[in-house]
Amino acid sequence: MSATQRRRATEAEAKAVASAIRLRILRVCLDEPLTNQEIAGRLGANPATTLYHVRRLVDTGFLAPQTERRGTRGAREIPYLATGKSWTLDFRNSRADGQAMIDAFLQEMALVENPGEIPISRLALRLTQAEHAELVRRMTALFDELAERHRQNPDPGARPYSLFFAMHPDTSRG
């Protein structure tokens, strides 16, 4: 789904993903359904707090409850799986201003064992409006292609990666 085909996020949807912890919950539930306890364990978070965030994501359709199961002590457990809905929405000009994405990115980067091995770069450019639009279109198309490939043919044996792209006005250069 290209950026032009994305539906504008509702205020409730934008609020739901305007949280680093909720974005991280979606990430850990992307490939496999996890219970609230499992999510909390993976994130090093309090299960009660995690449940609050899980419920917000379920209520807005970003997480889907899966078939109920019984835990080790016979307790009722509900695993949750990310729906991929966030990739189908346009969050520009909404409450999801990007700060939650930056915070989630920084939190996840802090967990990487060998950050020196991560390919990372920073580039300063001067672009015309047409060049800016082309760059955004091409990056969006690449991300869309990769996301669609993952949806259509997920390989559980492949190593998981996360991508983060941000392009902002360079106010320090005038």
N, C-alpha and C positions, 0 to 999 in steps of 0.2 A: 504494500500500500504506500503510495508516494505521499509526500507532504501535502500536495494539493488535494488528495483524497481523504485526508484525515478529518474526522468530525471534531468540531470545537468542543473542548471539555466543558462539562457543566461546572457550576461553582462547587457542588458537592464532590465531583470527581477531582477537580483541581485541589480542593482542600485535602482530600484523602492522600494525594501523593506529594503534598507540600511538607513532607516529613522524611528526614533521612532514615529513621528506623523503619518506616513503612516501605520505603524504596528498597532497603536492605532485606526486608521480609519477602518482598516480591522476588528479589534476586535468589534467595536461598530456596524458594519454593518453585523456581522456574523449571527444573528438570525432574523433580520428584516431590510427591505429596509428603508434607511433614505435619506432625501434630504441633499444637501450641508449645508443649514441653520441648519438643525437638527444635522448634524454631528458636525458643528462648535459649536453649543450650548452645546452638550454633552462633547466636549473636552475643552470648554472654550477658543476657538481659533477664530482668525479673519476669517470671511467667505471667503474673497478673497484669503487668504493664503490656507485655507482648499480646495477651489476649485482647486487651482494649484495642490495640492497633490492628490485630487480625480481624476483629469484628468490623472495624471501619472499612477495611479493604474488602471484606465479604459484602457488606451493605452496599458498596458502590461497584461491585462486580469485578474487582481486580484480582480477588482470590475466590476460588470455588471450593466448597466443602466436597470431599470425596466420600466414599462409602465408609460408614462408621465401622470401627473395629474395637476389639477388646485388648487392653494393655496387659502387661505382665501380671498385674494383681487383679485382673478382671474389670478394671475401670473402663468406662466408655471413652474412646478416643476418636476424634475426628481429624483426619489429615486434610490439609489444604494444599491446593495447587494453583500457581499463578495462571491467569487466563490469557495473558498476552495483550490484554485490553489497552494497557498504557501505550503500546506502540501504535495503536489505531487512533489516538487522539491528538489534537493540536492544543498545546498548553500555552501558546503565546498569548500575551496580554491577559493572563489569569493569575490566580493566587499562587500557582506553582511557578514562582519566579526564577527557579534555577538554583537558589541557595540550598535547598534540600538535596539536589543532585550533587552539588559541589561538596556538601558535608558528607553525603554517603560515599562519594568518591574518596575523600580524604580518610574517612574511617576505614574503608576497605583497603586503601593503599598502606595504611599503618599496620595492617595484618600480613602484608606480603613479606615472606622470609628474606628474600634477596632483592631489595628494591633497586640496587645497582644494575640488575639484569633486565629491568623493564625498559623497552624502547620508549623514549619520551623526547619530545622536542617542542620548541617554542619558536615561532616565526613572526616577525613583524613585516607587514606588507602595506602598500598603498594600492587600493583597488578602486576602480570606477564602480558605479552602482551596478552596471551590467556584469562586471567581473565578480563582484560580491555575490550577486544573485546566482551566477554560474557556479561559484565555489560551494555555496550552500546547497544548491540543487544536486551537484555531483556527490557531495559528502552524504546528503540525505539518501540519494539513490544507492550509494554503496552500502550504507547501514541497512536500508530496506532490503537490498539483495541478500545480505548476510543473514538478516533476521528471517526472511522467507525461506532461505535454504535450510536454516536450523529447524523451522517449523515443519517443513515438508520431509526432511530426512535427518532427524536428530540421531546423532551417533553417541550412545551412552558411554562409549569408551574414549571419546575425544576429550582432550583437556579443556576445561572451562576457562574462558577469558571474558573480560569485560572491557568495553570501549567507552571512552569519554571524549567528547568533542565539544569545544566551546570556542566561539569566535566573537570577540567583543571589540568595541571601539577602543582604540589606544589613546586615552585621554592625556597621557603624559607626553605625547609627541605633538599635540596641537593640530 
